[in-house]
Amino acid sequence: MKREKIFRPDRIGAYFRVEWLPLALVTLSGLIYNIGLLATPWFEGRLAQCLADILGGKAAAGKMAVLVLAYILVTLGVQAARFIKRFYVRRFANNINRRMKGILYANLVRQSRAALEKEGAGELMTKAISDVDDCVEGMRKFTTEIFDTGVALVGYAVMLLVYDWRLALLSLLFTPFSYMCAAWMKKPVQRAGAAYKKAASALSAATLDRARNAVTYRIYGCEDARVEKYEEALNTYEKTAVRNNVWQSALPPLYLAASEAGVLFILWFGAKNVLGTGWQAWDIAAFTTFLSCFTKLTVKSSKAAKLFNAVQKAEVSWKRIKPLMKLPEEPDELAVPAP
């Protein structure tokens, strides 16, 4: 009861605090999963070195079998932790979705008819149906990427620094550029998202109006005019939807390309390390591990930039529904007359 009394539905942090148990399980399983991911590039390097030793006659095939078996067992454990994390992240999102919609609907039914008509049926339908879903989706992605991107990035970066800190710093010069690009794209993404929401509201209102007053328009000969009006709203919706999806989907590959530019330094200076003329003395296992670790880091980095776009999209939806996110007033008790 105390947790419910201090709950503030107009603050995002309140929803995270209420769902503390799923988040605790997500934290535990997320740490196990993301720390376990560091074993993948290490095993890839050891397998490559073992294969080179077998081809050179320095090792037997049984050593490769032991490495493969250990790799499979570690991967199964890591994926089990990932299953637990993804399950409770979705439970966390479903609980918040149900809670947000309950508060939103409770406030909508308590508003006066004049206030509802002033805001418009299409606007209310869009807020109740899609805005809450988009907001919760942003919160879910944020919670997921804290571990899948944040913890993993730190782990991969530490691993790179351990192998060769000079080459690691040189190859990671391009990674912050993807974050800078995502920051620069914040305003265009938010503008495109706001325009899309506005067009969706107008289309919902036009659809409801056409279904409710179809007979009236047909009787008075206004059906063709309303069809043109509806087509105009539909065309606007399609254009804004395409523009919004372009900003959401076309930028992540550019972020990935910017992050991957550092692989050129790895191929050049890493080869020198293997030959013994570089900063560190490497074998094939170290070079393969470093390259694999850097590749996984850049993929995670591009996902982090994509997360910024998802959070920016959720911010647009949150601003739209925030005026309605308040504790609903308790209705007055009905005065039941005596029999």
KELO-510359 format. One record per residue (C-alpha): residue in one letter; x, y, z. Coordinates in nm, 3 decimals. Example, Ala and Ser with C-alpha at 12.3 -4.5 7.8 and 13.67 -1.06 7.14 Angstrom:
> semi,xx,yy,zz
> A,1.230,-0.450,0.780 $
> S,1.367,-0.106,0.714 $
***
This chain:
> semi,xx,yy,zz
> M,0.000,0.000,0.000 $
> K,0.280,0.238,0.081 $
> R,0.435,0.181,-0.262 $
> E,0.100,0.258,-0.428 $
> K,0.050,0.575,-0.222 $
> I,0.379,0.730,-0.329 $
> F,0.339,0.624,-0.692 $
> R,0.365,0.921,-0.932 $
> P,0.219,0.822,-1.271 $
> D,0.350,1.140,-1.436 $
> R,0.712,1.035,-1.379 $
> I,0.888,0.764,-1.578 $
> G,1.106,0.664,-1.284 $
> A,0.800,0.568,-1.080 $
> Y,0.716,0.286,-1.320 $
> F,1.069,0.145,-1.290 $
> R,1.052,0.155,-0.910 $
> V,0.720,-0.028,-0.896 $
> E,0.857,-0.311,-1.113 $
> W,1.166,-0.364,-0.897 $
> L,1.140,-0.746,-0.882 $
> P,1.145,-0.812,-1.261 $
> L,1.422,-0.554,-1.294 $
> A,1.628,-0.730,-1.025 $
> L,1.601,-1.059,-1.215 $
> V,1.683,-0.879,-1.539 $
> T,1.992,-0.728,-1.375 $
> L,2.121,-1.060,-1.244 $
> S,2.062,-1.256,-1.565 $
> G,2.179,-0.965,-1.779 $
> L,2.515,-0.947,-1.602 $
> I,2.566,-1.323,-1.639 $
> Y,2.471,-1.311,-2.006 $
> N,2.683,-1.012,-2.105 $
> I,2.990,-1.120,-1.910 $
> G,2.950,-1.464,-2.066 $
> L,2.956,-1.305,-2.412 $
> L,3.327,-1.233,-2.360 $
> A,3.391,-1.608,-2.381 $
> T,3.285,-1.616,-2.748 $
> P,3.579,-1.422,-2.900 $
> W,3.820,-1.601,-2.664 $
> F,3.700,-1.943,-2.779 $
> E,3.709,-1.831,-3.142 $
> G,4.072,-1.734,-3.101 $
> R,4.163,-2.060,-2.927 $
> L,3.985,-2.264,-3.196 $
> A,4.173,-2.081,-3.472 $
> Q,4.506,-2.137,-3.293 $
> C,4.422,-2.502,-3.230 $
> L,4.340,-2.553,-3.598 $
> A,4.672,-2.396,-3.697 $
> D,4.853,-2.625,-3.451 $
> I,4.677,-2.933,-3.588 $
> L,4.765,-2.841,-3.945 $
> G,5.125,-2.784,-3.834 $
> G,5.141,-3.117,-3.653 $
> K,5.180,-2.959,-3.308 $
> A,4.845,-3.078,-3.161 $
> A,4.601,-3.367,-3.194 $
> A,4.238,-3.353,-3.302 $
> G,4.126,-3.446,-2.951 $
> K,4.227,-3.101,-2.826 $
> M,3.993,-2.941,-3.079 $
> A,3.708,-3.169,-2.964 $
> V,3.758,-3.062,-2.601 $
> L,3.755,-2.694,-2.701 $
> V,3.439,-2.740,-2.909 $
> L,3.262,-2.921,-2.623 $
> A,3.358,-2.649,-2.374 $
> Y,3.245,-2.382,-2.622 $
> I,2.905,-2.550,-2.660 $
> L,2.853,-2.582,-2.283 $
> V,2.947,-2.218,-2.219 $
> T,2.720,-2.102,-2.502 $
> L,2.426,-2.300,-2.360 $
> G,2.477,-2.140,-2.018 $
> V,2.500,-1.791,-2.166 $
> Q,2.188,-1.841,-2.378 $
> A,1.996,-1.971,-2.076 $
> A,2.077,-1.646,-1.894 $
> R,1.966,-1.456,-2.205 $
> F,1.633,-1.642,-2.205 $
> I,1.568,-1.544,-1.843 $
> K,1.662,-1.182,-1.911 $
> R,1.439,-1.148,-2.218 $
> F,1.146,-1.317,-2.042 $
> Y,1.149,-1.079,-1.746 $
> V,1.213,-0.774,-1.965 $
> R,0.892,-0.854,-2.150 $
> R,0.705,-0.917,-1.827 $
> F,0.831,-0.579,-1.702 $
> A,0.707,-0.413,-2.024 $
> N,0.369,-0.586,-2.010 $
> N,0.315,-0.479,-1.649 $
> I,0.397,-0.117,-1.732 $
> N,0.175,-0.126,-2.041 $
> R,-0.119,-0.252,-1.835 $
> R,-0.056,0.004,-1.560 $
> M,-0.022,0.298,-1.802 $
> K,-0.333,0.209,-1.998 $
> G,-0.531,0.160,-1.678 $
> I,-0.438,0.511,-1.560 $
> L,-0.501,0.662,-1.905 $
> Y,-0.842,0.500,-1.946 $
> A,-0.944,0.590,-1.591 $
> N,-0.870,0.957,-1.657 $
> L,-1.039,0.953,-1.998 $
> V,-1.369,0.819,-1.863 $
> R,-1.367,1.085,-1.589 $
> Q,-1.334,1.376,-1.832 $
> S,-1.633,1.578,-1.937 $
> R,-1.795,1.534,-2.275 $
> A,-1.696,1.889,-2.374 $
> A,-1.328,1.823,-2.299 $
> L,-1.333,1.498,-2.497 $
> E,-1.501,1.657,-2.797 $
> K,-1.255,1.946,-2.790 $
> E,-0.955,1.714,-2.805 $
> G,-1.103,1.499,-3.081 $
> A,-1.183,1.131,-3.109 $
> G,-0.888,1.058,-3.341 $
> E,-0.639,1.219,-3.104 $
> L,-0.777,1.024,-2.807 $
> M,-0.775,0.696,-3.001 $
> T,-0.413,0.746,-3.103 $
> K,-0.309,0.827,-2.748 $
> A,-0.494,0.529,-2.602 $
> I,-0.387,0.276,-2.864 $
> S,-0.041,0.359,-2.998 $
> D,0.122,0.624,-2.780 $
> V,0.131,0.407,-2.469 $
> D,0.267,0.115,-2.672 $
> D,0.543,0.330,-2.823 $
> C,0.634,0.472,-2.483 $
> V,0.653,0.126,-2.323 $
> E,0.853,-0.005,-2.618 $
> G,1.110,0.270,-2.563 $
> M,1.132,0.183,-2.194 $
> R,1.173,-0.186,-2.278 $
> K,1.450,-0.118,-2.527 $
> F,1.623,0.113,-2.283 $
> T,1.615,-0.154,-2.011 $
> T,1.737,-0.421,-2.252 $
> E,2.019,-0.220,-2.403 $
> I,2.159,-0.114,-2.065 $
> F,2.288,-0.471,-2.041 $
> D,2.299,-0.588,-2.404 $
> T,2.488,-0.275,-2.505 $
> G,2.622,-0.093,-2.199 $
> V,2.769,-0.384,-2.002 $
> A,2.878,-0.564,-2.318 $
> L,3.054,-0.255,-2.454 $
> V,3.247,-0.209,-2.131 $
> G,3.345,-0.577,-2.128 $
> Y,3.460,-0.577,-2.490 $
> A,3.653,-0.251,-2.442 $
> V,3.835,-0.389,-2.137 $
> M,3.919,-0.705,-2.329 $
> L,4.064,-0.503,-2.617 $
> L,4.272,-0.290,-2.379 $
> V,4.415,-0.601,-2.214 $
> Y,4.534,-0.744,-2.545 $
> D,4.687,-0.420,-2.681 $
> W,4.588,-0.088,-2.530 $
> R,4.752,0.121,-2.803 $
> L,4.576,-0.058,-3.088 $
> A,4.252,-0.061,-2.887 $
> L,4.255,0.318,-2.843 $
> L,4.344,0.365,-3.210 $
> S,4.066,0.136,-3.339 $
> L,3.804,0.283,-3.106 $
> L,3.851,0.638,-3.231 $
> F,3.560,0.600,-3.473 $
> T,3.313,0.445,-3.227 $
> P,3.208,0.772,-3.056 $
> F,3.129,0.913,-3.401 $
> S,2.817,0.694,-3.423 $
> Y,2.693,0.838,-3.093 $
> M,2.758,1.190,-3.218 $
> C,2.557,1.114,-3.534 $
> A,2.269,0.985,-3.322 $
> A,2.278,1.303,-3.112 $
> W,2.275,1.518,-3.427 $
> M,1.973,1.328,-3.558 $
> K,1.768,1.381,-3.242 $
> K,1.562,1.676,-3.366 $
> P,1.482,1.534,-3.713 $
> V,1.377,1.203,-3.556 $
> Q,1.151,1.375,-3.304 $
> R,0.998,1.603,-3.569 $
> A,0.925,1.308,-3.796 $
> G,0.775,1.115,-3.504 $
> A,0.552,1.405,-3.398 $
> A,0.429,1.458,-3.757 $
> Y,0.352,1.086,-3.787 $
> K,0.151,1.086,-3.463 $
> K,-0.044,1.392,-3.575 $
> A,-0.123,1.232,-3.912 $
> A,-0.228,0.908,-3.742 $
> S,-0.468,1.103,-3.519 $
> A,-0.618,1.282,-3.820 $
> L,-0.662,0.952,-4.005 $
> S,-0.830,0.790,-3.704 $
> A,-1.070,1.083,-3.674 $
> A,-1.149,1.070,-4.048 $
> T,-1.208,0.695,-4.033 $
> L,-1.442,0.727,-3.736 $
> D,-1.629,1.016,-3.898 $
> R,-1.672,0.827,-4.226 $
> A,-1.804,0.516,-4.053 $
> R,-2.038,0.705,-3.819 $
> N,-2.189,0.946,-4.073 $
> A,-2.176,0.739,-4.392 $
> V,-2.553,0.731,-4.435 $
> T,-2.589,1.105,-4.372 $
> Y,-2.324,1.193,-4.631 $
> R,-2.487,0.962,-4.883 $
> I,-2.831,1.117,-4.833 $
> Y,-2.707,1.474,-4.877 $
> G,-2.476,1.392,-5.169 $
> C,-2.152,1.468,-4.983 $
> E,-2.003,1.120,-5.011 $
> D,-1.757,1.205,-5.292 $
> A,-1.630,1.511,-5.106 $
> R,-1.574,1.307,-4.789 $
> V,-1.394,1.038,-4.992 $
> E,-1.153,1.302,-5.125 $
> K,-1.102,1.434,-4.772 $
> Y,-1.033,1.083,-4.647 $
> E,-0.787,1.013,-4.930 $
> E,-0.605,1.333,-4.842 $
> A,-0.570,1.224,-4.478 $
> L,-0.456,0.878,-4.591 $
> N,-0.191,1.019,-4.825 $
> T,-0.059,1.247,-4.550 $
> Y,-0.043,0.951,-4.314 $
> E,0.146,0.739,-4.567 $
> K,0.402,1.010,-4.640 $
> T,0.468,1.086,-4.274 $
> A,0.488,0.713,-4.192 $
> V,0.748,0.657,-4.465 $
> R,0.946,0.962,-4.352 $
> N,0.936,0.847,-3.991 $
> N,1.047,0.492,-4.082 $
> V,1.333,0.628,-4.293 $
> W,1.470,0.822,-3.996 $
> Q,1.425,0.516,-3.775 $
> S,1.566,0.246,-4.006 $
> A,1.808,0.408,-4.250 $
> L,2.049,0.555,-3.997 $
> P,2.169,0.244,-3.800 $
> P,2.365,0.102,-4.100 $
> L,2.547,0.434,-4.123 $
> Y,2.631,0.414,-3.753 $
> L,2.768,0.062,-3.806 $
> A,2.977,0.169,-4.105 $
> A,3.127,0.455,-3.905 $
> S,3.217,0.224,-3.616 $
> E,3.367,-0.043,-3.844 $
> A,3.625,0.199,-3.990 $
> G,3.864,0.108,-3.707 $
> V,3.907,-0.245,-3.845 $
> L,4.162,-0.107,-4.094 $
> F,4.401,-0.030,-3.808 $
> I,4.353,-0.381,-3.666 $
> L,4.435,-0.549,-3.997 $
> W,4.753,-0.340,-4.037 $
> F,4.893,-0.316,-3.683 $
> G,4.750,-0.654,-3.575 $
> A,4.940,-0.822,-3.857 $
> K,5.257,-0.652,-3.732 $
> N,5.191,-0.788,-3.383 $
> V,5.161,-1.142,-3.523 $
> L,5.486,-1.098,-3.717 $
> G,5.658,-0.974,-3.402 $
> T,5.728,-0.621,-3.525 $
> G,5.437,-0.445,-3.352 $
> W,5.355,-0.320,-3.005 $
> Q,5.268,-0.666,-2.867 $
> A,5.375,-1.023,-2.941 $
> W,5.064,-1.200,-3.072 $
> D,4.980,-1.540,-3.208 $
> I,4.689,-1.631,-3.434 $
> A,4.460,-1.682,-3.133 $
> A,4.523,-1.329,-3.000 $
> F,4.470,-1.170,-3.343 $
> T,4.146,-1.364,-3.403 $
> T,4.018,-1.285,-3.055 $
> F,4.097,-0.913,-3.091 $
> L,3.932,-0.889,-3.435 $
> S,3.623,-1.084,-3.324 $
> C,3.592,-0.876,-3.007 $
> F,3.617,-0.551,-3.202 $
> T,3.354,-0.667,-3.454 $
> K,3.109,-0.752,-3.177 $
> L,3.180,-0.420,-3.007 $
> T,3.100,-0.222,-3.322 $
> V,2.773,-0.412,-3.370 $
> K,2.676,-0.333,-3.012 $
> S,2.779,0.029,-3.068 $
> S,2.548,0.063,-3.368 $
> K,2.263,-0.084,-3.162 $
> A,2.328,0.176,-2.894 $
> A,2.290,0.449,-3.155 $
> K,1.967,0.283,-3.270 $
> L,1.852,0.284,-2.907 $
> F,1.884,0.663,-2.902 $
> N,1.635,0.685,-3.190 $
> A,1.391,0.452,-3.011 $
> V,1.413,0.657,-2.691 $
> Q,1.359,0.979,-2.888 $
> K,1.049,0.825,-3.045 $
> A,0.922,0.727,-2.700 $
> E,0.978,1.081,-2.574 $
> V,0.733,1.211,-2.836 $
> S,0.465,0.968,-2.719 $
> W,0.531,1.042,-2.351 $
> K,0.485,1.417,-2.405 $
> R,0.150,1.346,-2.569 $
> I,0.010,1.126,-2.291 $
> K,0.176,1.291,-1.989 $
> P,-0.114,1.538,-1.923 $
> L,-0.343,1.237,-1.875 $
> M,-0.100,1.039,-1.658 $
> K,-0.222,1.133,-1.312 $
> L,-0.390,0.947,-1.033 $
> P,-0.761,0.936,-1.118 $
> E,-0.996,1.099,-0.876 $
> E,-1.214,0.869,-0.676 $
> P,-1.578,0.897,-0.789 $
> D,-1.835,1.019,-0.541 $
> E,-2.033,0.752,-0.369 $
> L,-2.378,0.702,-0.511 $
> A,-2.659,0.800,-0.281 $
> V,-2.875,0.489,-0.276 $
> P,-3.227,0.576,-0.159 $
> A,-3.388,0.370,0.112 $
> P,-3.637,0.108,-0.012 $
***
